[in-house]
Amino acid sequence: MSASANIPADTLLDWFADTARDLPWRRPECTAWGVLVSEVMLQQTPVNRVEPIWRDWLERWPTPSSTAAATQGEVLRAWGKLGYPRRALRLHAAARAIAEDHDDVVPSDVDTLLALPGIGAYTARAVAAFAYGQAVPVVDTNVRRVVARAVHGAADAGPPSTTRDLRDAEALLPRERAATYSAALMELGALVCVARTPRCADCPVLATCRWQRAGRPAHDGPVKAAQKFAGTDRQVRGRLLDVLRGTTEPVEKAVLDLAWSDAGQRDRCLHSLLVDGLVEQTRDGLFALPGEH
Protein backbone atom coordinates (compact mmCIF):
# COMPACT_ATOMS: atom_id res chain seq x y z
CA MET A 1 0.00 0.00 0.00
CA SER A 2 1.39 3.40 -0.96
CA ALA A 3 1.74 6.16 1.65
CA SER A 4 -1.08 8.16 0.07
CA ALA A 5 -3.39 5.16 0.42
CA ASN A 6 -2.93 5.28 4.19
CA ILE A 7 -4.19 8.88 4.29
CA PRO A 8 -6.49 9.18 1.24
CA ALA A 9 -6.76 12.74 -0.03
CA ASP A 10 -10.50 12.73 -0.68
CA THR A 11 -11.26 11.29 2.75
CA LEU A 12 -9.03 13.75 4.58
CA LEU A 13 -10.18 16.77 2.57
CA ASP A 14 -13.85 15.94 3.15
CA TRP A 15 -13.20 15.61 6.87
CA PHE A 16 -11.35 18.93 6.90
CA ALA A 17 -14.17 20.69 5.05
CA ASP A 18 -16.62 19.51 7.72
CA THR A 19 -14.56 19.96 10.89
CA ALA A 20 -11.77 22.51 10.34
CA ARG A 21 -11.51 25.27 12.91
CA ASP A 22 -12.51 28.70 11.63
CA LEU A 23 -9.19 30.44 12.16
CA PRO A 24 -8.74 33.98 10.84
CA TRP A 25 -5.46 33.25 9.06
CA ARG A 26 -7.19 30.51 7.06
CA ARG A 27 -9.83 32.80 5.62
CA PRO A 28 -9.57 33.83 1.95
CA GLU A 29 -9.26 37.51 2.81
CA CYS A 30 -6.16 36.95 4.96
CA THR A 31 -3.05 38.44 3.39
CA ALA A 32 0.26 36.66 2.98
CA TRP A 33 1.61 38.93 5.70
CA GLY A 34 -1.18 37.76 8.01
CA VAL A 35 -0.24 34.15 7.28
CA LEU A 36 3.44 34.83 7.97
CA VAL A 37 2.65 36.54 11.28
CA SER A 38 0.43 33.64 12.31
CA GLU A 39 3.06 31.04 11.49
CA VAL A 40 5.71 32.81 13.56
CA MET A 41 3.34 33.28 16.50
CA LEU A 42 2.06 29.68 16.40
CA GLN A 43 5.50 28.16 16.88
CA GLN A 44 5.34 26.37 20.26
CA THR A 45 2.26 28.43 21.22
CA PRO A 46 -1.39 27.28 21.35
CA VAL A 47 -3.96 28.73 18.95
CA ASN A 48 -6.14 30.17 21.72
CA ARG A 49 -3.27 32.30 22.99
CA VAL A 50 -2.20 33.41 19.52
CA GLU A 51 -5.52 34.48 18.00
CA PRO A 52 -6.27 37.64 20.07
CA ILE A 53 -2.69 38.90 19.80
CA TRP A 54 -2.63 38.12 16.06
CA ARG A 55 -5.82 40.14 15.56
CA ASP A 56 -4.47 43.11 17.49
CA TRP A 57 -1.15 42.92 15.61
CA LEU A 58 -2.75 42.90 12.16
CA GLU A 59 -5.11 45.72 13.09
CA ARG A 60 -2.18 47.82 14.23
CA TRP A 61 0.36 46.69 11.62
CA PRO A 62 -1.45 45.27 8.57
CA THR A 63 1.64 45.29 6.33
CA PRO A 64 5.34 44.49 6.62
CA SER A 65 6.22 48.18 6.22
CA SER A 66 3.96 49.24 9.08
CA THR A 67 5.58 46.62 11.30
CA ALA A 68 9.03 47.70 10.18
CA ALA A 69 8.23 51.31 11.13
CA ALA A 70 7.57 50.28 14.73
CA THR A 71 10.38 50.18 17.28
CA GLN A 72 11.64 46.91 18.66
CA GLY A 73 10.20 47.91 22.02
CA GLU A 74 6.75 48.43 20.51
CA VAL A 75 6.95 45.05 18.85
CA LEU A 76 7.92 43.37 22.12
CA ARG A 77 5.03 45.07 23.91
CA ALA A 78 2.58 43.89 21.27
CA TRP A 79 3.98 40.36 21.53
CA GLY A 80 2.68 40.28 25.10
CA LYS A 81 2.98 36.93 26.84
CA LEU A 82 3.19 34.68 23.80
CA GLY A 83 6.57 33.50 25.01
CA TYR A 84 9.88 33.05 23.19
CA PRO A 85 10.03 36.82 22.52
CA ARG A 86 13.04 36.61 20.23
CA ARG A 87 10.45 35.56 17.65
CA ALA A 88 9.08 39.10 17.79
CA LEU A 89 12.46 40.59 16.93
CA ARG A 90 12.92 38.09 14.10
CA LEU A 91 9.49 38.96 12.73
CA HIS A 92 10.39 42.65 12.91
CA ALA A 93 13.63 42.00 11.01
CA ALA A 94 11.76 39.99 8.37
CA ALA A 95 9.25 42.83 8.00
CA ARG A 96 12.05 45.29 7.34
CA ALA A 97 13.58 43.04 4.70
CA ILE A 98 10.21 42.53 2.97
CA ALA A 99 9.47 46.25 3.02
CA GLU A 100 12.91 47.27 1.77
CA ASP A 101 13.81 44.45 -0.63
CA HIS A 102 10.47 43.07 -1.86
CA ASP A 103 8.25 46.14 -2.30
CA ASP A 104 6.28 45.29 0.85
CA VAL A 105 5.09 41.99 -0.66
CA VAL A 106 5.76 38.71 1.14
CA PRO A 107 7.71 36.45 -1.28
CA SER A 108 5.90 33.41 -2.63
CA ASP A 109 8.73 30.94 -3.22
CA VAL A 110 10.46 28.92 -0.56
CA ASP A 111 14.04 29.90 -1.39
CA THR A 112 13.31 33.64 -1.25
CA LEU A 113 11.39 33.22 1.98
CA LEU A 114 14.32 31.29 3.45
CA ALA A 115 16.59 34.23 2.66
CA LEU A 116 14.56 36.48 4.95
CA PRO A 117 16.08 37.00 8.42
CA GLY A 118 14.66 34.67 11.03
CA ILE A 119 12.58 32.58 8.61
CA GLY A 120 13.31 28.87 8.83
CA ALA A 121 12.40 25.89 6.69
CA TYR A 122 9.02 25.22 8.29
CA THR A 123 7.82 28.83 8.15
CA ALA A 124 8.99 29.32 4.57
CA ARG A 125 7.13 26.24 3.38
CA ALA A 126 4.03 27.07 5.43
CA VAL A 127 3.79 30.55 3.91
CA ALA A 128 4.36 29.24 0.37
CA ALA A 129 1.60 26.65 0.90
CA PHE A 130 -0.99 28.48 2.99
CA ALA A 131 -0.60 32.00 1.61
CA TYR A 132 0.04 31.10 -2.03
CA GLY A 133 -1.35 27.59 -2.44
CA GLN A 134 1.92 26.03 -3.53
CA ALA A 135 2.31 22.25 -3.52
CA VAL A 136 5.21 22.07 -1.08
CA PRO A 137 5.39 19.68 1.88
CA VAL A 138 4.84 21.34 5.26
CA VAL A 139 6.02 19.37 8.28
CA ASP A 140 5.42 20.18 11.93
CA THR A 141 5.16 18.00 15.03
CA ASN A 142 1.53 17.16 14.26
CA VAL A 143 2.29 16.06 10.71
CA ARG A 144 5.22 13.93 11.85
CA ARG A 145 2.99 12.14 14.37
CA VAL A 146 0.19 11.47 11.86
CA VAL A 147 2.65 10.13 9.29
CA ALA A 148 4.42 7.97 11.89
CA ARG A 149 1.16 6.32 12.87
CA ALA A 150 -0.90 6.18 9.69
CA VAL A 151 1.96 5.45 7.25
CA HIS A 152 4.68 3.76 9.30
CA GLY A 153 2.61 2.09 12.02
CA ALA A 154 4.64 3.64 14.84
CA ALA A 155 3.21 5.35 17.92
CA ASP A 156 5.86 8.07 17.87
CA ALA A 157 7.76 9.79 15.09
CA GLY A 158 11.11 9.59 16.85
CA PRO A 159 13.87 12.16 16.31
CA PRO A 160 13.26 14.65 13.47
CA SER A 161 14.96 14.11 10.13
CA THR A 162 14.38 16.95 7.68
CA THR A 163 15.14 14.88 4.59
CA ARG A 164 13.01 11.90 5.65
CA ASP A 165 10.16 14.00 7.05
CA LEU A 166 9.85 16.14 3.91
CA ARG A 167 10.05 13.06 1.69
CA ASP A 168 7.27 11.37 3.66
CA ALA A 169 5.03 14.45 3.52
CA GLU A 170 5.68 15.07 -0.16
CA ALA A 171 4.72 11.48 -1.01
CA LEU A 172 1.29 12.14 0.48
CA LEU A 173 0.47 15.35 -1.42
CA PRO A 174 -2.30 15.04 -4.02
CA ARG A 175 -1.92 16.75 -7.39
CA GLU A 176 -4.80 19.10 -6.65
CA ARG A 177 -5.48 21.04 -3.45
CA ALA A 178 -2.11 20.08 -2.04
CA ALA A 179 -1.95 23.11 0.28
CA THR A 180 -5.39 22.36 1.72
CA TYR A 181 -4.32 18.73 2.21
CA SER A 182 -1.27 19.93 4.16
CA ALA A 183 -3.50 22.06 6.39
CA ALA A 184 -5.84 19.10 6.89
CA LEU A 185 -2.95 16.83 7.85
CA MET A 186 -1.84 19.34 10.48
CA GLU A 187 -5.41 19.70 11.76
CA LEU A 188 -5.76 15.94 12.09
CA GLY A 189 -2.66 15.83 14.28
CA ALA A 190 -3.74 18.84 16.33
CA LEU A 191 -7.30 17.70 17.06
CA VAL A 192 -7.57 13.92 16.66
CA CYS A 193 -4.22 12.15 16.33
CA VAL A 194 -2.85 13.86 19.42
CA ALA A 195 0.19 12.68 21.32
CA ARG A 196 -1.12 11.27 24.61
CA THR A 197 -4.78 10.32 24.11
CA PRO A 198 -5.50 10.00 20.38
CA ARG A 199 -9.21 10.10 19.50
CA CYS A 200 -9.01 7.20 17.08
CA ALA A 201 -12.78 6.67 16.97
CA ASP A 202 -13.11 10.13 15.40
CA CYS A 203 -10.31 9.66 12.87
CA PRO A 204 -11.30 9.83 9.19
CA VAL A 205 -8.46 7.48 8.19
CA LEU A 206 -9.00 4.90 10.93
CA ALA A 207 -9.64 2.12 8.41
CA THR A 208 -6.35 2.62 6.60
CA CYS A 209 -4.11 3.59 9.54
CA ARG A 210 -1.21 1.14 9.86
CA TRP A 211 -0.82 1.83 13.57
CA GLN A 212 -4.44 0.82 14.13
CA ARG A 213 -4.13 -2.27 11.95
CA ALA A 214 -1.06 -3.32 13.92
CA GLY A 215 -2.98 -3.10 17.19
CA ARG A 216 -1.64 0.31 18.27
CA PRO A 217 1.77 -0.92 19.49
CA ALA A 218 3.29 1.22 22.24
CA HIS A 219 6.30 3.41 21.60
CA ASP A 220 9.45 1.49 22.56
CA GLY A 221 11.86 4.41 22.39
CA PRO A 222 12.91 6.91 25.05
CA VAL A 223 10.05 8.82 26.68
CA LYS A 224 10.12 12.55 26.09
CA ALA A 225 10.43 14.50 29.32
CA ALA A 226 7.61 16.95 29.90
CA GLN A 227 8.82 20.54 29.69
CA LYS A 228 8.39 22.44 32.92
CA PHE A 229 8.05 26.20 33.21
CA ALA A 230 7.89 27.08 36.90
CA GLY A 231 11.25 28.18 38.24
CA THR A 232 13.02 28.02 34.88
CA ASP A 233 15.07 30.78 33.27
CA ARG A 234 12.20 31.18 30.79
CA GLN A 235 9.91 32.18 33.63
CA VAL A 236 12.45 34.58 35.10
CA ARG A 237 13.12 36.22 31.73
CA GLY A 238 9.39 36.62 31.26
CA ARG A 239 9.02 38.27 34.66
CA LEU A 240 11.80 40.74 33.87
CA LEU A 241 10.26 41.60 30.49
CA ASP A 242 6.86 42.04 32.16
CA VAL A 243 8.36 44.76 34.35
CA LEU A 244 9.69 46.65 31.34
CA ARG A 245 6.48 46.21 29.34
CA GLY A 246 4.60 47.70 32.26
CA THR A 247 6.45 51.02 32.19
CA THR A 248 7.12 53.70 29.59
CA GLU A 249 10.40 54.84 31.15
CA PRO A 250 13.72 53.08 31.79
CA VAL A 251 13.94 51.57 35.28
CA GLU A 252 16.65 51.07 37.84
CA LYS A 253 17.96 47.58 38.45
CA ALA A 254 16.38 47.66 41.91
CA VAL A 255 12.96 47.61 40.21
CA LEU A 256 13.91 44.52 38.23
CA ASP A 257 15.28 42.90 41.38
CA LEU A 258 11.75 42.78 42.78
CA ALA A 259 10.66 40.46 39.95
CA TRP A 260 12.53 37.37 41.24
CA SER A 261 14.07 36.52 44.60
CA ASP A 262 17.01 34.38 43.48
CA ALA A 263 19.65 37.01 42.74
CA GLY A 264 22.02 34.71 40.88
CA GLN A 265 19.37 33.36 38.53
CA ARG A 266 17.83 36.80 38.10
CA ASP A 267 21.14 38.43 37.14
CA ARG A 268 21.98 35.57 34.78
CA CYS A 269 18.63 35.96 33.04
CA LEU A 270 18.97 39.74 32.81
CA HIS A 271 22.37 39.28 31.20
CA SER A 272 20.90 36.82 28.67
CA LEU A 273 18.15 39.32 27.80
CA LEU A 274 20.80 41.97 27.16
CA VAL A 275 22.79 39.57 24.98
CA ASP A 276 19.66 38.63 23.01
CA GLY A 277 18.82 42.26 22.34
CA LEU A 278 15.52 42.03 24.22
CA VAL A 279 16.64 44.55 26.87
CA GLU A 280 18.99 47.50 26.60
CA GLN A 281 20.96 49.36 29.26
CA THR A 282 21.19 53.13 29.14
CA ARG A 283 24.36 55.13 29.67
CA ASP A 284 23.29 55.92 33.21
CA GLY A 285 22.69 52.26 34.06
CA LEU A 286 18.92 52.03 33.66
CA PHE A 287 17.14 49.25 31.80
CA ALA A 288 14.51 49.46 29.03
CA LEU A 289 13.03 47.61 26.09
CA PRO A 290 15.12 48.14 22.91
CA GLY A 291 14.67 51.55 21.34
CA GLU A 292 12.81 53.01 24.31
CA HIS A 293 15.46 55.24 25.88
C-alpha positions as CSV (number, residue, x, y, z in Angstrom):
1,M,0.0,0.0,0.0
2,S,1.4,3.4,-1.0
3,A,1.7,6.2,1.6
4,S,-1.1,8.2,0.1
5,A,-3.4,5.2,0.4
6,N,-2.9,5.3,4.2
7,I,-4.2,8.9,4.3
8,P,-6.5,9.2,1.2
9,A,-6.8,12.7,0.0
10,D,-10.5,12.7,-0.7
11,T,-11.3,11.3,2.7
12,L,-9.0,13.7,4.6
13,L,-10.2,16.8,2.6
14,D,-13.9,15.9,3.1
15,W,-13.2,15.6,6.9
16,F,-11.4,18.9,6.9
17,A,-14.2,20.7,5.1
18,D,-16.6,19.5,7.7
19,T,-14.6,20.0,10.9
20,A,-11.8,22.5,10.3
21,R,-11.5,25.3,12.9
22,D,-12.5,28.7,11.6
23,L,-9.2,30.4,12.2
24,P,-8.7,34.0,10.8
25,W,-5.5,33.3,9.1
26,R,-7.2,30.5,7.1
27,R,-9.8,32.8,5.6
28,P,-9.6,33.8,2.0
29,E,-9.3,37.5,2.8
30,C,-6.2,36.9,5.0
31,T,-3.0,38.4,3.4
32,A,0.3,36.7,3.0
33,W,1.6,38.9,5.7
34,G,-1.2,37.8,8.0
35,V,-0.2,34.2,7.3
36,L,3.4,34.8,8.0
37,V,2.6,36.5,11.3
38,S,0.4,33.6,12.3
39,E,3.1,31.0,11.5
40,V,5.7,32.8,13.6
41,M,3.3,33.3,16.5
42,L,2.1,29.7,16.4
43,Q,5.5,28.2,16.9
44,Q,5.3,26.4,20.3
45,T,2.3,28.4,21.2
46,P,-1.4,27.3,21.3
47,V,-4.0,28.7,19.0
48,N,-6.1,30.2,21.7
49,R,-3.3,32.3,23.0
50,V,-2.2,33.4,19.5
51,E,-5.5,34.5,18.0
52,P,-6.3,37.6,20.1
53,I,-2.7,38.9,19.8
54,W,-2.6,38.1,16.1
55,R,-5.8,40.1,15.6
56,D,-4.5,43.1,17.5
57,W,-1.2,42.9,15.6
58,L,-2.8,42.9,12.2
59,E,-5.1,45.7,13.1
60,R,-2.2,47.8,14.2
61,W,0.4,46.7,11.6
62,P,-1.4,45.3,8.6
63,T,1.6,45.3,6.3
64,P,5.3,44.5,6.6
65,S,6.2,48.2,6.2
66,S,4.0,49.2,9.1
67,T,5.6,46.6,11.3
68,A,9.0,47.7,10.2
69,A,8.2,51.3,11.1
70,A,7.6,50.3,14.7
71,T,10.4,50.2,17.3
72,Q,11.6,46.9,18.7
73,G,10.2,47.9,22.0
74,E,6.7,48.4,20.5
75,V,6.9,45.0,18.8
76,L,7.9,43.4,22.1
77,R,5.0,45.1,23.9
78,A,2.6,43.9,21.3
79,W,4.0,40.4,21.5
80,G,2.7,40.3,25.1
81,K,3.0,36.9,26.8
82,L,3.2,34.7,23.8
83,G,6.6,33.5,25.0
84,Y,9.9,33.0,23.2
85,P,10.0,36.8,22.5
86,R,13.0,36.6,20.2
87,R,10.4,35.6,17.6
88,A,9.1,39.1,17.8
89,L,12.5,40.6,16.9
90,R,12.9,38.1,14.1
91,L,9.5,39.0,12.7
92,H,10.4,42.7,12.9
93,A,13.6,42.0,11.0
94,A,11.8,40.0,8.4
95,A,9.2,42.8,8.0
96,R,12.1,45.3,7.3
97,A,13.6,43.0,4.7
98,I,10.2,42.5,3.0
99,A,9.5,46.3,3.0
100,E,12.9,47.3,1.8
101,D,13.8,44.5,-0.6
102,H,10.5,43.1,-1.9
103,D,8.2,46.1,-2.3
104,D,6.3,45.3,0.9
105,V,5.1,42.0,-0.7
106,V,5.8,38.7,1.1
107,P,7.7,36.4,-1.3
108,S,5.9,33.4,-2.6
109,D,8.7,30.9,-3.2
110,V,10.5,28.9,-0.6
111,D,14.0,29.9,-1.4
112,T,13.3,33.6,-1.2
113,L,11.4,33.2,2.0
114,L,14.3,31.3,3.5
115,A,16.6,34.2,2.7
116,L,14.6,36.5,5.0
117,P,16.1,37.0,8.4
118,G,14.7,34.7,11.0
119,I,12.6,32.6,8.6
120,G,13.3,28.9,8.8
121,A,12.4,25.9,6.7
122,Y,9.0,25.2,8.3
123,T,7.8,28.8,8.1
124,A,9.0,29.3,4.6
125,R,7.1,26.2,3.4
126,A,4.0,27.1,5.4
127,V,3.8,30.5,3.9
128,A,4.4,29.2,0.4
129,A,1.6,26.7,0.9
130,F,-1.0,28.5,3.0
131,A,-0.6,32.0,1.6
132,Y,0.0,31.1,-2.0
133,G,-1.4,27.6,-2.4
134,Q,1.9,26.0,-3.5
135,A,2.3,22.3,-3.5
136,V,5.2,22.1,-1.1
137,P,5.4,19.7,1.9
138,V,4.8,21.3,5.3
139,V,6.0,19.4,8.3
140,D,5.4,20.2,11.9
141,T,5.2,18.0,15.0
142,N,1.5,17.2,14.3
143,V,2.3,16.1,10.7
144,R,5.2,13.9,11.9
145,R,3.0,12.1,14.4
146,V,0.2,11.5,11.9
147,V,2.7,10.1,9.3
148,A,4.4,8.0,11.9
149,R,1.2,6.3,12.9
150,A,-0.9,6.2,9.7
151,V,2.0,5.4,7.2
152,H,4.7,3.8,9.3
153,G,2.6,2.1,12.0
154,A,4.6,3.6,14.8
155,A,3.2,5.3,17.9
156,D,5.9,8.1,17.9
157,A,7.8,9.8,15.1
158,G,11.1,9.6,16.8
159,P,13.9,12.2,16.3
160,P,13.3,14.7,13.5
161,S,15.0,14.1,10.1
162,T,14.4,17.0,7.7
163,T,15.1,14.9,4.6
164,R,13.0,11.9,5.6
165,D,10.2,14.0,7.0
166,L,9.9,16.1,3.9
167,R,10.1,13.1,1.7
168,D,7.3,11.4,3.7
169,A,5.0,14.4,3.5
170,E,5.7,15.1,-0.2
171,A,4.7,11.5,-1.0
172,L,1.3,12.1,0.5
173,L,0.5,15.3,-1.4
174,P,-2.3,15.0,-4.0
175,R,-1.9,16.8,-7.4
176,E,-4.8,19.1,-6.6
177,R,-5.5,21.0,-3.5
178,A,-2.1,20.1,-2.0
179,A,-2.0,23.1,0.3
180,T,-5.4,22.4,1.7
181,Y,-4.3,18.7,2.2
182,S,-1.3,19.9,4.2
183,A,-3.5,22.1,6.4
184,A,-5.8,19.1,6.9
185,L,-2.9,16.8,7.9
186,M,-1.8,19.3,10.5
187,E,-5.4,19.7,11.8
188,L,-5.8,15.9,12.1
189,G,-2.7,15.8,14.3
190,A,-3.7,18.8,16.3
191,L,-7.3,17.7,17.1
192,V,-7.6,13.9,16.7
193,C,-4.2,12.2,16.3
194,V,-2.9,13.9,19.4
195,A,0.2,12.7,21.3
196,R,-1.1,11.3,24.6
197,T,-4.8,10.3,24.1
198,P,-5.5,10.0,20.4
199,R,-9.2,10.1,19.5
200,C,-9.0,7.2,17.1
201,A,-12.8,6.7,17.0
202,D,-13.1,10.1,15.4
203,C,-10.3,9.7,12.9
204,P,-11.3,9.8,9.2
205,V,-8.5,7.5,8.2
206,L,-9.0,4.9,10.9
207,A,-9.6,2.1,8.4
208,T,-6.3,2.6,6.6
209,C,-4.1,3.6,9.5
210,R,-1.2,1.1,9.9
211,W,-0.8,1.8,13.6
212,Q,-4.4,0.8,14.1
213,R,-4.1,-2.3,11.9
214,A,-1.1,-3.3,13.9
215,G,-3.0,-3.1,17.2
216,R,-1.6,0.3,18.3
217,P,1.8,-0.9,19.5
218,A,3.3,1.2,22.2
219,H,6.3,3.4,21.6
220,D,9.4,1.5,22.6
221,G,11.9,4.4,22.4
222,P,12.9,6.9,25.0
223,V,10.1,8.8,26.7
224,K,10.1,12.6,26.1
225,A,10.4,14.5,29.3
226,A,7.6,17.0,29.9
227,Q,8.8,20.5,29.7
228,K,8.4,22.4,32.9
229,F,8.1,26.2,33.2
230,A,7.9,27.1,36.9
231,G,11.3,28.2,38.2
232,T,13.0,28.0,34.9
233,D,15.1,30.8,33.3
234,R,12.2,31.2,30.8
235,Q,9.9,32.2,33.6
236,V,12.5,34.6,35.1
237,R,13.1,36.2,31.7
238,G,9.4,36.6,31.3
239,R,9.0,38.3,34.7
240,L,11.8,40.7,33.9
241,L,10.3,41.6,30.5
242,D,6.9,42.0,32.2
243,V,8.4,44.8,34.4
244,L,9.7,46.6,31.3
245,R,6.5,46.2,29.3
246,G,4.6,47.7,32.3
247,T,6.4,51.0,32.2
248,T,7.1,53.7,29.6
249,E,10.4,54.8,31.1
250,P,13.7,53.1,31.8
251,V,13.9,51.6,35.3
252,E,16.6,51.1,37.8
253,K,18.0,47.6,38.5
254,A,16.4,47.7,41.9
255,V,13.0,47.6,40.2
256,L,13.9,44.5,38.2
257,D,15.3,42.9,41.4
258,L,11.7,42.8,42.8
259,A,10.7,40.5,39.9
260,W,12.5,37.4,41.2
261,S,14.1,36.5,44.6
262,D,17.0,34.4,43.5
263,A,19.7,37.0,42.7
264,G,22.0,34.7,40.9
265,Q,19.4,33.4,38.5
266,R,17.8,36.8,38.1
267,D,21.1,38.4,37.1
268,R,22.0,35.6,34.8
269,C,18.6,36.0,33.0
270,L,19.0,39.7,32.8
271,H,22.4,39.3,31.2
272,S,20.9,36.8,28.7
273,L,18.1,39.3,27.8
274,L,20.8,42.0,27.2
275,V,22.8,39.6,25.0
276,D,19.7,38.6,23.0
277,G,18.8,42.3,22.3
278,L,15.5,42.0,24.2
279,V,16.6,44.6,26.9
280,E,19.0,47.5,26.6
281,Q,21.0,49.4,29.3
282,T,21.2,53.1,29.1
283,R,24.4,55.1,29.7
284,D,23.3,55.9,33.2
285,G,22.7,52.3,34.1
286,L,18.9,52.0,33.7
287,F,17.1,49.2,31.8
288,A,14.5,49.5,29.0
289,L,13.0,47.6,26.1
290,P,15.1,48.1,22.9
291,G,14.7,51.6,21.3
292,E,12.8,53.0,24.3
293,H,15.5,55.2,25.9
